[in-house]
């Protein structure tokens, strides 16, 4: 357990914020199993933009070596997220998060 575990949790939180639902549902043991063994559903299916979805999926990789290696790496990736949505509309809070 290291910093990359926290980045997984941050990715799961960002998934819920961006997709509007949690990546996994169930009772405690089912949730534990899902977070350890299953890949999350692709957030693009919930309308999340490609660039943000890639950050979320990388953060939630089952292999720690495939995740962002530091919070700074995660923040740098988030800063590259396109801050406009379809038809040039701002993404609201996600745009504000990405600017930080």
Phi and psi in degrees as GROMACS dihedral restraints (atoms count N, CA, C in turn):
[ dihedral_restraints ]
;  ai    aj    ak    al  type     phi  dphi    fc
    3     4     5     6     1  -148.6    20    10
    4     5     6     7     1  -164.5    20    10
    6     7     8     9     1   -56.4    20    10
    7     8     9    10     1   -31.0    20    10
    9    10    11    12     1   -66.7    20    10
   10    11    12    13     1   -24.3    20    10
   12    13    14    15     1   -65.9    20    10
   13    14    15    16     1   -41.9    20    10
   15    16    17    18     1   -64.0    20    10
   16    17    18    19     1   -36.0    20    10
   18    19    20    21     1   -69.2    20    10
   19    20    21    22     1   -32.0    20    10
   21    22    23    24     1   -61.3    20    10
   22    23    24    25     1   -47.9    20    10
   24    25    26    27     1   -62.1    20    10
   25    26    27    28     1   -39.3    20    10
   27    28    29    30     1   -64.0    20    10
   28    29    30    31     1   -40.2    20    10
   30    31    32    33     1   -62.9    20    10
   31    32    33    34     1   -40.2    20    10
   33    34    35    36     1   -65.6    20    10
   34    35    36    37     1   -38.1    20    10
   36    37    38    39     1   -67.2    20    10
   37    38    39    40     1   -43.6    20    10
   39    40    41    42     1   -64.1    20    10
   40    41    42    43     1   -35.6    20    10
   42    43    44    45     1   -56.8    20    10
   43    44    45    46     1   -50.2    20    10
   45    46    47    48     1   -62.6    20    10
   46    47    48    49     1   -41.6    20    10
   48    49    50    51     1   -64.7    20    10
   49    50    51    52     1   -44.2    20    10
   51    52    53    54     1   -79.1    20    10
   52    53    54    55     1   -40.4    20    10
   54    55    56    57     1   -89.2    20    10
   55    56    57    58     1   -19.0    20    10
   57    58    59    60     1    85.0    20    10
   58    59    60    61     1     5.4    20    10
   60    61    62    63     1  -153.6    20    10
   61    62    63    64     1   159.3    20    10
   63    64    65    66     1   -71.8    20    10
   64    65    66    67     1   153.4    20    10
   66    67    68    69     1   -68.7    20    10
   67    68    69    70     1   -29.4    20    10
   69    70    71    72     1  -136.9    20    10
   70    71    72    73     1   149.6    20    10
   72    73    74    75     1  -131.5    20    10
   73    74    75    76     1   157.8    20    10
   75    76    77    78     1   142.8    20    10
   76    77    78    79     1  -176.7    20    10
   78    79    80    81     1   -74.3    20    10
   79    80    81    82     1   171.9    20    10
   81    82    83    84     1   -50.5    20    10
   82    83    84    85     1   -51.7    20    10
   84    85    86    87     1   -67.0    20    10
   85    86    87    88     1   -35.8    20    10
   87    88    89    90     1   -66.1    20    10
   88    89    90    91     1   -41.2    20    10
   90    91    92    93     1   -64.9    20    10
   91    92    93    94     1   -43.6    20    10
   93    94    95    96     1   -59.8    20    10
   94    95    96    97     1   -47.1    20    10
   96    97    98    99     1   -59.1    20    10
   97    98    99   100     1   -45.7    20    10
   99   100   101   102     1   -62.2    20    10
  100   101   102   103     1   -45.9    20    10
  102   103   104   105     1   -67.0    20    10
  103   104   105   106     1   -28.4    20    10
  105   106   107   108     1   -85.9    20    10
  106   107   108   109     1   -38.1    20    10
  108   109   110   111     1  -110.3    20    10
  109   110   111   112     1   -27.9    20    10
  111   112   113   114     1  -103.1    20    10
  112   113   114   115     1   145.5    20    10
  114   115   116   117     1   -78.3    20    10
  115   116   117   118     1   144.4    20    10
  117   118   119   120     1   -69.6    20    10
  118   119   120   121     1   155.1    20    10
  120   121   122   123     1   -60.6    20    10
  121   122   123   124     1   148.7    20    10
  123   124   125   126     1   -65.6    20    10
  124   125   126   127     1   120.0    20    10
  126   127   128   129     1   -64.6    20    10
  127   128   129   130     1   -16.2    20    10
  129   130   131   132     1   -62.7    20    10
  130   131   132   133     1   -26.7    20    10
  132   133   134   135     1   -66.1    20    10
  133   134   135   136     1   -19.9    20    10
  135   136   137   138     1  -100.1    20    10
  136   137   138   139     1    11.4    20    10
  138   139   140   141     1    91.8    20    10
  139   140   141   142     1     9.3    20    10
  141   142   143   144     1   -75.2    20    10
  142   143   144   145     1   135.7    20    10
  144   145   146   147     1   -62.6    20    10
  145   146   147   148     1   152.4    20    10
  147   148   149   150     1   -53.9    20    10
  148   149   150   151     1   -47.7    20    10
  150   151   152   153     1   -63.5    20    10
  151   152   153   154     1   -42.4    20    10
  153   154   155   156     1   -71.2    20    10
  154   155   156   157     1   -38.3    20    10
  156   157   158   159     1   -60.6    20    10
  157   158   159   160     1   -40.5    20    10
  159   160   161   162     1   -62.6    20    10
  160   161   162   163     1   -39.4    20    10
  162   163   164   165     1   -64.9    20    10
  163   164   165   166     1   -44.6    20    10
  165   166   167   168     1   -61.6    20    10
  166   167   168   169     1   -49.0    20    10
  168   169   170   171     1   -64.7    20    10
  169   170   171   172     1   -38.8    20    10
  171   172   173   174     1   -65.1    20    10
  172   173   174   175     1   -41.0    20    10
  174   175   176   177     1   -62.3    20    10
  175   176   177   178     1   -32.3    20    10
  177   178   179   180     1   -98.6    20    10
  178   179   180   181     1    15.9    20    10
  180   181   182   183     1   -59.4    20    10
  181   182   183   184     1   142.7    20    10
  183   184   185   186     1   -71.2    20    10
  184   185   186   187     1   -24.8    20    10
  186   187   188   189     1   -95.2    20    10
  187   188   189   190     1   114.7    20    10
  189   190   191   192     1   -54.0    20    10
  190   191   192   193     1   -32.4    20    10
  192   193   194   195     1   -67.6    20    10
  193   194   195   196     1   -18.6    20    10
  195   196   197   198     1   -90.8    20    10
  196   197   198   199     1   -10.5    20    10
  198   199   200   201     1   -81.7    20    10
  199   200   201   202     1   172.2    20    10
  201   202   203   204     1   -59.8    20    10
  202   203   204   205     1   142.3    20    10
  204   205   206   207     1   -89.3    20    10
  205   206   207   208     1   -10.3    20    10
  207   208   209   210     1  -156.6    20    10
  208   209   210   211     1   163.4    20    10
  210   211   212   213     1   -62.4    20    10
  211   212   213   214     1   -34.0    20    10
  213   214   215   216     1   -64.5    20    10
  214   215   216   217     1   -40.2    20    10
  216   217   218   219     1   -63.3    20    10
  217   218   219   220     1   -42.0    20    10
  219   220   221   222     1   -62.1    20    10
  220   221   222   223     1   -47.4    20    10
  222   223   224   225     1   -62.6    20    10
  223   224   225   226     1   -39.5    20    10
  225   226   227   228     1   -63.6    20    10
  226   227   228   229     1   -41.3    20    10
  228   229   230   231     1   -65.7    20    10
  229   230   231   232     1   -42.2    20    10
  231   232   233   234     1   -63.4    20    10
  232   233   234   235     1   -33.1    20    10
  234   235   236   237     1   -66.4    20    10
  235   236   237   238     1   -19.0    20    10
  237   238   239   240     1   -88.3    20    10
  238   239   240   241     1    -5.5    20    10
  240   241   242   243     1   -62.8    20    10
  241   242   243   244     1   132.7    20    10
  243   244   245   246     1   -61.2    20    10
  244   245   246   247     1   124.4    20    10
  246   247   248   249     1   -87.9    20    10
  247   248   249   250     1     5.1    20    10
  249   250   251   252     1  -114.8    20    10
  250   251   252   253     1   147.3    20    10
  252   253   254   255     1   -97.1    20    10
  253   254   255   256     1  -158.9    20    10
  255   256   257   258     1   -56.6    20    10
  256   257   258   259     1   140.9    20    10
  258   259   260   261     1    59.6    20    10
  259   260   261   262     1    28.7    20    10
  261   262   263   264     1    77.4    20    10
  262   263   264   265     1     5.1    20    10
  264   265   266   267     1   -73.2    20    10
  265   266   267   268     1   142.9    20    10
  267   268   269   270     1   -67.3    20    10
  268   269   270   271     1   149.9    20    10
  270   271   272   273     1   -83.6    20    10
  271   272   273   274     1     8.6    20    10
  273   274   275   276     1    68.5    20    10
  274   275   276   277     1  -131.8    20    10
  276   277   278   279     1   -62.4    20    10
  277   278   279   280     1   -30.2    20    10
  279   280   281   282     1   -67.5    20    10
  280   281   282   283     1   -35.6    20    10
  282   283   284   285     1   -63.7    20    10
  283   284   285   286     1   -40.3    20    10
  285   286   287   288     1   -66.2    20    10
  286   287   288   289     1   -40.7    20    10
  288   289   290   291     1   -62.2    20    10
  289   290   291   292     1   -44.8    20    10
  291   292   293   294     1   -65.7    20    10
  292   293   294   295     1   -28.0    20    10
  294   295   296   297     1   -75.3    20    10
  295   296   297   298     1   -19.1    20    10
